[in-house]
Amino acid sequence: MENSYIKEIDTQTYYSEVANSKEPYVLDFYSDECAPCESLAPKYEEVAYLFGENVRFYKIFRQQNRELARELGVSSSPTVIFFKDRKEVGTRLRGGIKKKELFREIQNLVSENIFKERLKSKKPRTEDYDVLILGGGPAGMSAAIYAAQAKLKTVIVDPELTGGQVKITHLISNYPGTGKPVNGYELMDLMLHQAKDSGAQVIAAVDITGLEISENGGMHRIIIDDGDLTLCAKSIIISTGAKPRNTGAKGESEFRGMGISYCATCDGKYYDGKDIVVIGGGNSAVEESLFLTRFANKIQLIQNLEYLTANKTSADKLLNHEKIQVTYNTVVTEFSKLPNQKMLLKLKNLKDNTESELETDGVFVFVGMQPNTELLPNSLQKDQWGYLITNEDMETNLPGVYAVGDVRSKRIRQAATAVGDGAIAGILAEKYVEEFDARIKRSH
């Protein structure tokens, strides 16, 4: 839908009509084939509708206005910049931009009274769906493709940008059909477009402020952005995934996927003949270290305790392996990257508090996983580690509620197995929706 408050401009128009304007204005630098840009578009339109009488809103196609982008220091899409009295104000927004962030920056451009008045004019919306998929990783995308192609009204909701853990994986070499190692972000972008082409709607980078899951086969509801949008669905597929536990060391988030990995199967082969560090001492750390010996020249395992907590058979095998050396009672306090692209780790001995540094080609962190279940009700059955329990049909203990991918209690967690979970749930959700509709029809 065309928004009369948003104007598309180029470099010439910017300098002739916008740059010297005393009126407050906003620039949205976007690109084509850009999932974060597509996610931002409806939020930008809504904010423009609300504040368009007080602030000017512009869009600039970055790929055709590269010189202007360079002059303004814009190096990624989307990038949203805010101006008042000819000066940039507030904070630039990039990537998976949420609506609340746009509102926060708009407060710098208008008076408090105008801001509150315009927010009051927002009109909450409610939309109904056959299938609501919570989470946009491989499992969620697969479920969406199957459900949408079955002509079910399907929506994916993700509090972050879609893609899950896969989108931050540098290269994936074991996903069938790619024919070669593929960048994780590229693979998930292909899945996203396929889900959309199948007819699924995607709502990403939003704040989920409420979730009501029916316990008796009724409609499920998810509330977005403090009630701005409520989605109701006959069936819900939970694919919120899991996340690796972090070490908590400085620099870990910055180098995630760029020197720090959490998947030996995904990234191990890219360290052929190189030295790596593994952090952890439990079953995962030990078993993954043994797997990594197929590739690495030398492995330094760093454990914060004075012993390994893995099962004795695996631990003994690791301790006797010629490629592996174990450092006990030690933690990493900081990660950084050297000019030669090697990782530099700052270490601290927990017994005598001595500090040291270690240079390595790459780091693998295996200090546990945790399912993303914070939003979910206690009525859903979980195992002792907090993962959702399902049967082989991906059904949870609640009718019409499915769980797929890494959030599900299972033995193997890979992109390929997640896609299989999603396919099963997408197919069986169709059957459930048919039964749901028949039940409603009978009741009338």
C-alpha positions, 0 to 999 in steps of 0.5 A: 500500500502506497504511503503518502508520507514516505517519499523515495528520493535519490542523491540529487534530490537529497542535496537539493530538497532535504539536506538543508531542510530545517524540518525534522526528517528520517532517512531509510537506506534500503536494498533489494533482496534484503530480508531485514529491509522487508521486515522494516518496511511495514513498521516504517510505513506505520510510523510515517502514518502516525508522525508524517504530519510532523516529520518527513520520511524518506527512502533511499535505494542504497545500491543506486546511491552508493556515493551518498551512502559512503558520505553519510557512513552507511555501510549496511541495509537497512540503516535509518538515520534521524535529523533535526535542525540539519543535524543528525540526532539520536542513534542510527538503527540497523539490521533487525529494527523493531518498532519500539526502536523507531518510536524511541528515536522519533521522540527526539524529533517531536514534542512530548505532547505530539508524541503522546497524542499520535500514539493514542491514535494507533488502532489495534488490529486482530487477524485470524490464521489457520496456522501460526508458527512461532520462530523462523529457523529451518523447522519453522520455515519448513512447516510454513512451506508445507502448511501454506502450500496446503492452502492454509492461512499461515504466518511465521512470527519471529522476535528476531530476524528469521534464520535461527542459529543457521543464519550465523553459521559461516558455512554449512557443508552437509545440507542435502541439495546445495551441492557445495558448502553454503553460507548459513545466511544464504540458505535461510534466505532461500528458505524465507523466500520459498515460504513467502512464495508458498503463501506464508506471511512473515512478521519478524523483529517484533516484540512478543508481549503476550502468548495465550495457548489454549489447553482445550483445543481452542484458538491460540493468541499471540500479542505483538508490540503491546497490543498493536497486533493480535494474531489468532490461530487454530493451530500453533507450531512452536519452533523457537529453537535453542541457543548455546550457552555463552561463556560470558567472556568479553568479545564473545558476541562480536566474534560469534560466527567469525572465529567462534563456533558452536557447531563442530559438525557445521564448521569443523572441516574448515579448520583442517590442519589448524589449531583450535581451542574447545571450551567446556568439559562435559559430554558435548565438549569431549565428544565434539573435541574427539570429532574435531581431531579429524580435522585439527592439527592440535586441540586445546580444551579449556575446562573451568573445573579440575576434572572433566564432567563427561562420561568416563569412557569418552573422557579417557579417550580424550585424555589419551588422544595425542592431538588433545591437551587439557587445561583445567581450572581456567576460564576465558575472560576475553576474545579478540582477533589479531591482524592475521585473523587468528583469535586471541584469548585472555585466560585466567587460572581460577586457583592462583588468579594468574592470567595468560594469553593464547593464540589460536585459529578458531574457538569452539564453545560447548558449555551447554544449550538452553531451549528458547521457552521463556514465552511458553506456558507451564502447561506444556510438558518439558523434559528435565532440561526444559525441552518440549516433549512431543510424540513422533508426530511433533504433537505436544500434550496440548491439542493443536500445539506442535513443537519442532526443531531444537526446542523439542526434546530429541537426540540430534539437532541439525538443520536437516533434522529440523526441516524434517520436524517442520515437514511433519508438523506442517502436514499434520497441522493441515489435518488438525485444522480440518478437524477443527473446522469440522468441530466448529461447524458441528457446534453450530 
